[in-house]
Amino acid sequence: MDQLVAMRVFERVASEGGFAAAARALDISPPVVTRLVAELEAHLGTRLLQRTTRRVALTDAGAAYLWRVRQILQDVDEADALAGANTSELSGRLSLHTLPVLASYVVSPMLANFRQHYPDISVEIDVGAYRDPPIEDFDITLMGTDASFNADIVARKVIESEVILVASPAYVKRNGAPQTPADLTRHHCLQLRASDGSLRAWNLSSIEAPEQRVAADVTPGIVANHTDTLLRAVLDGAGITSVAVDIVAPYLSSGELVRVLNPWITGRLAMYAALPSRKFIPQRSRVFLDYLVEHTRKQYDDAMRACEVC
């Protein structure tokens, strides 16, 4: 016996004044109503209803039990409504985990407009670089990965972008722009150090001929394990670095950075939004993801148009 179901049936029999009326109201058969009330009485060890051929009346025990049952059912309904609102309403707390570079160049630039559209959603951001991000602890976990990423997690691809070479206009004016991959050996290059201590090698391929790959044998003048540090130096004219388009999209659109060695790229990266479960995704998570995808892809498209006129 499902006791909660039986309690609801008993309450409806008492409210409707009969088994047949309760069955019609609940859209179930009268024998089921009779059986559930009988099972509830057997479970409690007392008679709740006096049955006659004409009417149903509450016993003293039934009247006392009915008062408590109605309070319990009201509490259950309110709890269900509260849980449902947490999933369906555009309000509440959205917890987000992201890598530092994505926090700075993807998430932060979109927060003001997002909050204007959804002022009742509060965004709580945890920034860090975990080897195994605790996906189950957050509503959304943003991950930057290789484009071939295929892990066994619930995730939505936000964007896939090329990793390109960029420099400031001042640097290009002062030093010229490389025309071939071999020219990079004569330029000031800034490279990112991976978490395992290795340098991110520049293995270049052309979008026009992806099967053609060239290893750029450069000796970096600046090495850092922090993308922000490299980008700040490049913006100040320190040289050329390799970075994903979606990260530097605003700088390309504004002209603060220009693409060099177009159409060569050093790889492809993708951004994924991992979710703790495929079921019961809160509506606030859905709208945030939709907004993130729209914002990021628009920035990417604007940046690629800017690259065409570089």
C-alpha positions as CSV (number, residue, x, y, z in Angstrom):
1,M,0.0,0.0,0.0
2,D,1.2,3.5,-0.8
3,Q,0.1,5.2,2.4
4,L,0.2,8.7,0.9
5,V,-2.1,7.7,-1.9
6,A,-4.4,6.0,0.5
7,M,-4.5,9.1,2.7
8,R,-5.4,11.2,-0.4
9,V,-8.2,8.8,-1.2
10,F,-9.5,8.7,2.3
11,E,-9.5,12.5,2.4
12,R,-11.5,12.7,-0.8
13,V,-14.0,10.1,0.4
14,A,-14.6,12.3,3.5
15,S,-14.8,15.5,1.4
16,E,-17.2,14.1,-1.2
17,G,-19.3,12.1,1.2
18,G,-19.0,8.8,-0.5
19,F,-16.9,6.2,-2.3
20,A,-18.5,6.6,-5.7
21,A,-18.2,10.4,-5.6
22,A,-14.5,10.2,-4.6
23,A,-13.8,7.7,-7.4
24,R,-15.3,10.2,-9.9
25,A,-13.3,13.1,-8.5
26,L,-10.1,11.1,-8.6
27,D,-10.8,9.4,-11.9
28,I,-10.3,5.9,-10.5
29,S,-12.6,3.0,-10.1
30,P,-14.9,2.6,-7.0
31,P,-13.4,-0.8,-6.1
32,V,-9.9,0.8,-6.0
33,V,-11.2,3.5,-3.6
34,T,-12.8,0.9,-1.4
35,R,-9.7,-1.2,-1.3
36,L,-7.3,1.6,-0.5
37,V,-9.5,2.9,2.4
38,A,-9.8,-0.7,3.7
39,E,-6.0,-1.1,3.5
40,L,-5.5,2.2,5.3
41,E,-7.8,1.1,8.1
42,A,-6.1,-2.2,8.4
43,H,-2.7,-0.5,8.6
44,L,-3.9,1.8,11.3
45,G,-5.9,-0.9,13.2
46,T,-9.0,1.2,13.5
47,R,-12.2,2.0,11.5
48,L,-12.1,5.5,10.0
49,L,-15.5,5.4,8.2
50,Q,-19.0,4.1,9.0
51,R,-20.5,2.7,5.9
52,T,-24.3,2.5,5.3
53,T,-26.3,2.0,2.2
54,R,-27.1,5.7,2.0
55,R,-24.0,7.5,3.3
56,V,-20.5,7.4,4.7
57,A,-19.8,9.0,8.1
58,L,-16.5,9.5,10.0
59,T,-15.9,7.7,13.2
60,D,-14.3,9.6,16.0
61,A,-11.0,8.2,15.1
62,G,-11.6,9.0,11.5
63,A,-12.5,12.7,12.3
64,A,-9.2,13.1,14.3
65,Y,-7.2,11.4,11.6
66,L,-8.8,13.5,8.8
67,W,-7.7,16.7,10.5
68,R,-4.1,15.6,10.6
69,V,-4.2,14.1,7.1
70,R,-5.3,17.4,5.6
71,Q,-2.4,19.2,7.3
72,I,0.0,16.5,6.0
73,L,-1.3,16.6,2.5
74,Q,-1.1,20.4,2.5
75,D,2.5,20.3,3.6
76,V,3.3,17.7,0.9
77,D,1.6,19.8,-1.8
78,E,3.5,22.9,-0.7
79,A,6.8,21.0,-0.7
80,D,6.1,19.7,-4.2
81,A,5.3,23.3,-5.4
82,L,8.5,24.6,-3.8
83,A,10.6,21.9,-5.5
84,G,8.9,22.5,-8.8
85,A,9.4,26.2,-8.6
86,N,13.1,25.6,-8.0
87,T,13.2,23.8,-11.4
88,S,10.8,25.9,-13.5
89,E,11.1,29.5,-12.2
90,L,13.7,32.0,-13.5
91,S,15.0,32.8,-10.0
92,G,17.2,31.5,-7.3
93,R,20.9,30.7,-7.1
94,L,22.9,29.4,-10.1
95,S,26.2,27.8,-9.1
96,L,28.9,27.8,-11.8
97,H,32.4,26.4,-11.8
98,T,34.9,27.6,-14.5
99,L,38.5,27.8,-15.4
100,P,40.3,31.1,-14.7
101,V,40.7,32.0,-18.4
102,L,37.1,31.2,-19.2
103,A,36.0,33.2,-16.1
104,S,37.9,36.3,-17.3
105,Y,37.3,36.2,-21.0
106,V,34.0,34.4,-21.5
107,V,31.8,34.5,-18.4
108,S,32.6,37.9,-16.9
109,P,31.9,39.9,-20.1
110,M,28.3,38.5,-20.3
111,L,27.2,38.8,-16.7
112,A,26.0,42.4,-16.8
113,N,23.6,41.8,-19.7
114,F,22.5,38.4,-18.4
115,R,21.6,39.9,-15.0
116,Q,19.6,42.7,-16.8
117,H,17.6,40.0,-18.5
118,Y,17.2,37.8,-15.5
119,P,17.6,39.9,-12.3
120,D,16.1,37.3,-10.0
121,I,18.8,34.7,-10.9
122,S,21.9,35.1,-8.6
123,V,25.1,33.7,-10.1
124,E,27.7,32.2,-7.8
125,I,31.0,31.5,-9.5
126,D,33.7,29.3,-8.3
127,V,37.0,29.8,-10.3
128,G,39.7,27.2,-10.2
129,A,41.6,24.6,-12.2
130,Y,40.8,21.1,-11.0
131,R,42.3,17.9,-12.5
132,D,38.9,16.3,-12.0
133,P,36.3,19.1,-11.7
134,P,33.5,18.3,-9.1
135,I,30.7,18.4,-11.7
136,E,28.1,17.1,-9.3
137,D,28.7,20.1,-6.9
138,F,27.7,22.8,-9.4
139,D,24.7,23.5,-11.6
140,I,27.1,24.1,-14.5
141,T,30.8,23.4,-15.0
142,L,32.6,25.1,-17.9
143,M,35.4,23.1,-19.4
144,G,38.0,23.9,-22.0
145,T,39.1,20.8,-23.9
146,D,40.6,19.5,-27.1
147,A,38.0,19.5,-29.9
148,S,38.1,15.7,-29.9
149,F,36.9,15.5,-26.3
150,N,34.5,12.6,-25.7
151,A,34.2,11.9,-21.9
152,D,31.4,10.0,-20.3
153,I,29.6,13.0,-18.8
154,V,26.5,15.0,-19.4
155,A,27.7,18.0,-21.3
156,R,26.7,20.5,-23.9
157,K,29.1,21.9,-26.4
158,V,29.1,25.7,-26.2
159,I,31.6,26.5,-29.0
160,E,34.5,25.1,-30.9
161,S,37.1,27.5,-32.1
162,E,40.5,27.6,-33.8
163,V,43.6,28.4,-31.9
164,I,45.3,31.3,-33.7
165,L,48.4,33.5,-33.5
166,V,47.8,37.1,-32.5
167,A,49.8,40.2,-31.8
168,S,49.2,43.9,-31.1
169,P,49.1,46.4,-34.0
170,A,52.0,48.2,-32.4
171,Y,54.1,45.1,-32.5
172,V,53.3,44.3,-36.1
173,K,54.1,47.9,-37.1
174,R,57.4,47.7,-35.3
175,N,58.5,44.2,-36.3
176,G,56.4,43.3,-39.3
177,A,54.1,40.3,-39.6
178,P,55.3,36.7,-40.3
179,Q,54.4,35.5,-43.7
180,T,55.3,31.8,-43.3
181,P,55.6,29.5,-40.2
182,A,59.4,29.6,-40.6
183,D,59.3,33.4,-40.1
184,L,58.2,32.9,-36.5
185,T,61.8,32.0,-35.5
186,R,62.7,35.7,-36.1
187,H,59.9,37.0,-33.9
188,H,59.3,37.5,-30.1
189,C,57.0,34.6,-29.1
190,L,55.2,34.0,-25.9
191,Q,54.2,30.5,-25.0
192,L,51.9,28.9,-22.4
193,R,53.3,26.3,-20.1
194,A,50.9,23.3,-19.5
195,S,50.0,22.0,-16.0
196,D,52.4,19.2,-16.5
197,G,55.3,21.6,-17.0
198,S,55.6,21.2,-20.8
199,L,55.4,24.0,-23.3
200,R,52.4,24.0,-25.6
201,A,54.1,23.4,-28.9
202,W,53.0,25.3,-32.0
203,N,52.2,22.6,-34.5
204,L,50.7,24.7,-37.3
205,S,48.2,23.6,-39.9
206,S,46.4,25.6,-42.6
207,I,42.6,25.8,-42.6
208,E,42.9,25.6,-46.4
209,A,45.0,22.5,-46.3
210,P,44.5,20.8,-42.8
211,E,46.6,17.8,-43.8
212,Q,49.7,20.0,-44.1
213,R,51.3,20.4,-40.7
214,V,54.4,22.4,-39.7
215,A,56.1,22.5,-36.4
216,A,57.1,26.0,-35.5
217,D,60.6,25.8,-34.0
218,V,60.5,28.9,-31.8
219,T,62.4,29.9,-28.7
220,P,60.0,31.8,-26.5
221,G,61.1,35.0,-25.0
222,I,58.3,34.8,-22.4
223,V,56.8,31.6,-20.9
224,A,53.9,31.6,-18.4
225,N,51.4,29.1,-17.0
226,H,48.8,31.8,-17.0
227,T,46.9,32.9,-20.1
228,D,46.0,36.3,-18.6
229,T,49.7,37.1,-18.1
230,L,50.6,36.3,-21.7
231,L,47.6,38.2,-23.1
232,R,48.4,41.3,-21.1
233,A,52.0,41.2,-22.4
234,V,50.8,40.7,-26.0
235,L,48.4,43.6,-25.7
236,D,51.3,45.8,-24.5
237,G,53.3,44.8,-27.7
238,A,55.6,42.1,-26.3
239,G,55.2,39.7,-29.2
240,I,53.1,36.9,-30.7
241,T,51.1,34.3,-28.8
242,S,48.8,31.4,-29.6
243,V,45.2,31.6,-28.2
244,A,41.7,30.4,-28.9
245,V,39.5,32.8,-30.9
246,D,36.7,32.7,-28.4
247,I,39.1,34.0,-25.7
248,V,40.4,37.0,-27.7
249,A,37.3,37.7,-29.6
250,P,36.6,41.1,-28.0
251,Y,40.2,42.2,-28.6
252,L,40.1,41.2,-32.3
253,S,36.7,43.0,-32.8
254,S,38.0,46.2,-31.1
255,G,41.3,46.1,-33.1
256,E,43.5,45.9,-29.9
257,L,44.9,42.6,-31.3
258,V,45.3,41.4,-34.9
259,R,45.6,37.9,-36.3
260,V,49.0,37.0,-37.8
261,L,49.9,34.2,-40.2
262,N,46.3,33.8,-41.4
263,P,45.1,31.1,-42.3
264,W,47.5,29.0,-40.2
265,I,46.2,27.7,-36.8
266,T,47.9,25.9,-33.9
267,G,44.9,23.6,-33.1
268,R,41.3,23.5,-32.2
269,L,39.7,23.7,-28.8
270,A,36.1,23.4,-27.6
271,M,34.2,24.7,-24.6
272,Y,31.7,22.4,-22.9
273,A,29.2,23.0,-20.2
274,A,29.0,19.9,-18.0
275,L,25.8,19.2,-16.0
276,P,25.4,17.0,-12.9
277,S,22.4,15.2,-14.4
278,R,20.4,15.0,-17.6
279,K,17.1,15.0,-15.7
280,F,15.5,17.9,-13.8
281,I,17.7,20.6,-15.1
282,P,16.6,23.9,-13.5
283,Q,15.2,26.4,-15.9
284,R,17.7,29.0,-14.7
285,S,20.5,26.7,-15.9
286,R,18.8,26.3,-19.3
287,V,18.5,30.0,-19.8
288,F,22.0,30.7,-18.7
289,L,23.4,28.1,-21.1
290,D,21.3,29.5,-24.0
291,Y,22.5,33.0,-23.2
292,L,26.1,31.8,-22.9
293,V,26.0,30.0,-26.3
294,E,24.4,32.9,-28.1
295,H,26.8,35.5,-26.5
296,T,29.9,33.4,-27.2
297,R,29.1,32.5,-30.8
298,K,28.2,36.0,-31.6
299,Q,31.6,37.2,-30.3
300,Y,33.3,34.5,-32.2
301,D,31.5,35.5,-35.5
302,D,32.4,39.1,-34.9
303,A,36.0,38.2,-34.3
304,M,36.3,36.1,-37.4
305,R,34.9,38.9,-39.5
306,A,37.5,41.2,-37.9
307,C,40.2,38.7,-38.8
308,E,39.2,38.8,-42.5
309,V,40.0,42.5,-42.7
310,C,43.3,42.3,-40.6
